[in-house]
Amino acid sequence: MAVELQRVTSGDPRDDATPLLIAHGLFGSARNWGAIAKRLSAGRQVIAVDMRNHGDSPRARPHDYESMADDLAAVVADLGCQVDLLGHSMGGKAAMQLALTRPELLRRLVVADIAPVAYEHSHMHHIEAMRSLDLDGVTRRSEADARLAQTISDAGVRAFLLQSLDVAELRWKLDLDALADGMPDTIGWTGQAGRFDGPALFLAGGASDYVTEAHRPAIREQFPDARFEEIEGAGHWLHAEQPRVFVDVVERFLSA
């Protein structure tokens, strides 16, 4: 059953431009995409959502791609028109799920650094680190960062995770239990049947191994009009690491 996703909207509706819907990745939020959404809204309305079990959206189970695609479909239905859909990582798989099952809802698709395949890595260690973080007495994000450093050494990863910490309420704006239960589905891929014949851009970070040449046949089988681009010097969080290049590539594709 679909849930009503929290939205952050940039720009105004335009009769001559298809709105853009943005679906973030695991542990992310619409807020993470604020600068990107603002830049892309110069010629269109941009709607970034908090996915289920993230940010200010409802906590709901199961946390799987069928359910996430249903949530996105409900947003499209509410807008009352086709959309362009951009999804990163987990959001990219949810976007592909929607494209393959409800292709009539989408004009163009952008999938950022993910492929329609199962991956072996798990993010359970990040969930366990957040679960075990002692928030007693924390008054500043920097204090939480110092404590989280005991279990996560990468400062960039800590900074990303801590964006979902509500310091005032001393709580995570993530349903960590639901995300843990859904982890097999999140890193997996069920081999969803279907085909999306519209234009699809698969955009990868040049320093990331999430999308490789080996994935291209599987992508082209279900997305026959797929185009591939890489952003040099960017890893998995390509939109945060190379935002100007990311915006330029996406804008060029959507405006083609």
Secondary structure, DSSP 4 states (H G I P E B T S, - for coil): ------EEEES---TTS--EEEE--TT--GGGGHHHHHHHTTSS-EEEEPPTTBTTSPP-S--SHHHHHHHHHHHHHHHTS-EEEEEETHHHHHHHHHHHH-GGGEEEEEEES--SS--S---HHHHHHHHH---TT--SHHHHHHHHTTT---HHHHHHHHTTEETTTTEESB-HHHHHHTHHHHH----------S-EEEEEETT--SS-GGGHHHHHHH-TTEEEEEETT--SSHHHHSHHHHHHHHHHHHT-
